[in-house]
Amino acid sequence: MVENDVSGIDVNMGCPKEFSIKGGMGAALLTQPEKVKAILTSLTQGLSCPVTCKIRVLPELDKTLELVKIIESTGVAAIAVHGRTITERQQHKNRSYVIRAISEVVSIPVIANGGSGEITCYGDFETFRKATGASSVMIARQAEWNCSIFRKNGKLPLDDVIEKYIRYAIEYDSNVWNTKYCIQQMLGSLQESERGKVLLSAQKMEIICDLWNLGDLLKEKKQEIHSKSENLKRLEDRDVELQVALKRRRISDENIHEVDVKFLRSNYGMDDLPKSVLWNWILENDLDKPVYNTEQYEKSFQSVITVNGVKYTNRCL
């Protein structure tokens, strides 16, 4: 189960997007308190990790407070509240007073959301938290625009942030569309600049990287990925050969696994020679070192290797 791999599970009951509403998901659940209760109760009782949920406020304050009390009764660890209704967007004023009212009627931590228009630097987090009476603050858009907003000593220049982001995109082989979208969010109105216009028309990572003088780094990474891919392909091919060819026969009254595979030195790099791979595997699994025994058959030689009590040989003389 995923619960063993995460710190907690959050249920988003605040998404106002059309696809969520039509599918009965996200903010569509806000008007179905019994379903909300059933979902969250099932999760809190069935999981060992903390469960939280995020909501938007309802148009009526009393109904919003009724809903959060139901949510609290399910045993969730915290509740995040976006201070806008389903139909409201970022141009509408965030209802901080509703979040404050929620903070006053529940005993679980309240995470205030919706203040990106009011938060432009690190110090604004505390101002927003106090205005809402919440335990903590959650932001989205400001973090997309410049993630260094979380630095106590001030935001970094936008170009520095974008360059570092592109370096991450290169390192983890992010595709051009995801990379381009994130940079667009950071640039904002600067998309109308000459560099911004080139970015908007870019359909390849090379173009984006060149805009921030990272073209050479991208080339190096692509070569590294290609090399690793080729090595993995060779390993996969050898694995298939082993699965097909591995069988057992008796040689000199002994059971020996016979492998039909040829060793071609040109197929291997310095780091993936069979003996090196085997030795590393032996060390990782804390096994006794392998034992080699070579015998002559007419004009040819054949070796038998014993690994973890099992003997292997190569049928290709």
BELQUIPE-V584826 format. One line per field, one symbol per residue. ss: DSSP state (a for helix, b for strand, c for the rest). psi: psi as a letter, one per 20 degrees, with the letter a starting at -180 (. if undefined). Layout:
ss: ???
psi: ???
//
This chain:
ss: caaacccbbbbbbccccaaaaacccaaaaaacaaaaaaaaaaaaaacccbbbbbbbccccaaaaaaaaaaaaaccccbbbbbcccccccccccccaaaaaaaaaacccbbbbbcccccccccaaaaaaaaaacccbbbccaaaaacaaaacccccccaaaaaaaaaaaaaaccccaaaaaaaaaaaaaaaaacaaaaaaaacccaaaaaaacccaaaaaaaaaaaaaaaaaaaaaaaaaaaaaaacbbbbbccbbbbbbcccccaaaccccccaaaaaaaaaaaccccccbbbbbbbccbbbbbbbbccbbbbbccc
psi: qhhijrhrppookipjqghgghjjacihihjmhhggggghggghhiqirqprqprrqrhpghhghgghhgghiijqhrppppkqrhiqahiqppmhhghghghiiqiqppopqjjhhioirhhighghghhijrhrqpqfghhhgnijiiphkqqqqhhgggghghgghghjlqrhggggghhghhhciiiirghhhgghipjqhggghhhkkjghhggghhggggghggghggggghgggghhiprprpplkqoppppnqqoohiiqahikqghgggghhgghjlrqqqppopqpodjrqpqppookipqqrpin.
//
